[in-house]
Structures are given as structure tokens and as C-alpha cells.
Amino acid sequence: MGAALTLTLWTTARADTQQLPCRKLGRGDTVKLDFHQTPLAVVARTVSCLVGVNLMFQPTTLRTKPITVISSRPIDRPGVWALFSSALRHLKLRVERRDAFYVIVES
């Protein structure tokens, strides 16, 4: 079995225009997240890629809402989803499952 992969992701002032390759975390892979007041759409795209879920927004205006998501240590795929869900709750948002998608909605 190969060595586990650890990624560190962070944002800059131009985070809304950056496009990182979409890559799902594999078994044993971890990532450190460091998003400070980043548009929700940027963080959601990253989480969608890392976890392997389809995310949508209802209403679409939520895409620009700033969110902070930080992990002080590397976390695995379930940890990414748990941290993201917790950050959404802090913003009075939640995720609902609808068929093959998860929709981010206001609580």
C-alpha cells in the first residue's frame, strides 16, 4: 500500500478566480484547509471535489457569502465534510440531500 497523501489548501485575495484541479481524497489521504472569509462557492467547490459530492445553492445568492473553514491538523474525507457542515451551521445554513445532489440552504 502506498503512502498517504496530505494536501494543504489555502486561499489568497483572488480566491474567487482560482481553479484548483478537482481531486477526491483517497483512503488514507488527508488535507489541511485554510479558508479565511472566502466566498462560499470557492469553499464548496473544494469540498465537493475532496469529498466527491455534488453541491448546489438555494438561493444562488448564497454563493458569495463569506465563510471561514480552517483545520489545524490534516483531516480525512469524513472530517472535511464534518468541518464544512459545522461552518455552514455557524452561518445559519445547512445541507439537504436531494436525489444525487446536496443543496446548501438557509436554516
N, C-alpha and C positions, 0 to 999 in steps of 0.2 A: 504494500500500500504506500502511496506517495505521501510526501509531507503536506501538512495542511497549509492553506493559503491564508494570509492575513493581509487585508487591504486597509488603507486609511483614506477616507474621503472627507474633504473639506470644501468650503466654498470661498469665493472671492467676491468682490463688489460686482463682478459681471457674471454671477452665477446663473442668472436667467438666460444667458445666451450660450452657456457651455453645454456640450453634449458629450457625456462620457459613454463609452461602449456599454451596451446592456448585457450584463452577465449575472446569471443566477449563482448564488453561493452553493457550492457543493457540500457534501457531507464532510464535516470536519473543518470547513473553511470558516473564517471569521472576518469581521470588518470593524473598524472604528469609525464612527460617524461624528462629524463636527460641522453642523449647520447652524449658523447664527443669524436669526432674523432673515431667513431665506424664503423666497416665495414658495408656498405650499406645492405648487406644480413641480418645482425642481426636486424637492424632497420626495414627493410622491412618485415621481418617475424613477428616482434612485431606488426607493423601497420596492416599487413594482418589479424592477429588474432583479434586485438582490433576492427577493422572496419568491418571485415567479407568479405574481397575481396581476390581474387586470384591474386598474383603478380608474374611476370616473368621478366627476364632481357634480353635485346637485345643490345649489345652482353653480353655474360655471364661474361666477364671480369669486368663489372661494379660492380659485387658482392663484390669485395674487396675495392672499392673506399671508403675512409673515409668520414663520414658525421656527423654533429653535429645537434641534434634536442633537444631543451630544451623548456619546458613550465614552466613559473614561478608560474603558478597557475593551479589548476585542470581544464582539458578541457574534453568536451564530444566527442562522436564518430565523428560528423562532424568537430569538432575542431582538432582532431587528423589528419584527412585526409587533412585538410587545412594547418596545420603546416608542415606535411610531404611533401605535394606538393610544398609549399613555399621553403623548404630546398632543394628539388630537383632542383627547378628553379635556386637557388643560385649556384648550381654545374653545371648549363647548361644541366640539364636533365629534362625530362617531362614524364608524364604518358599518354599512349594511351590506349583506350578501344578496345579490340579485342575479340569479342564474350563474353565468360564467364570470360575472364582474363583482367587484366590491365598489360601492358608491360611498363617497365621503359626503356626509350631510350634516346640517346643523342639528344640534341636540334639542 
